[in-house]
Amino acid sequence: MNINIEKLYNELLYAVERKFPNETRHQTALRYIQEAEKDKSEINKLGNLVNGCDENGYSLDREFNK
C-alpha cells in the first residue's frame, strides 16, 4: 500500500473515537460518512420543498397540460 494512502486511511480511521459495538473502526467510519451524506441529501430535499420545489429542484407552481 502506498505510504501516503496508508497514512490518510489511518488518519480517517482514528478520527473515529468510539466505534459501534461489533463493528471495526472501518465499518463505523463508513457508517458515519454514509449517514452524513444521507442527512445532507435530506436537508437539500427539505430546502427545495421550503423554496417551493419538489425533491429534484423543480418548481411546484408549474402547470401541467392534461
C-alpha angles and dihedrals in degrees: 000000000000108000093230092052091047091050092049092046091051090048089054094047095047091049082075102086097181123027123206115260113272092013132105120236087254092056092047092048090050090049091052093050094047092048092049091050092047091049090049090052091049091050090052091051091049091048090053091052092048088052092051097261134118121244090278094054097257118139115260089209096069117116123231125215111230 
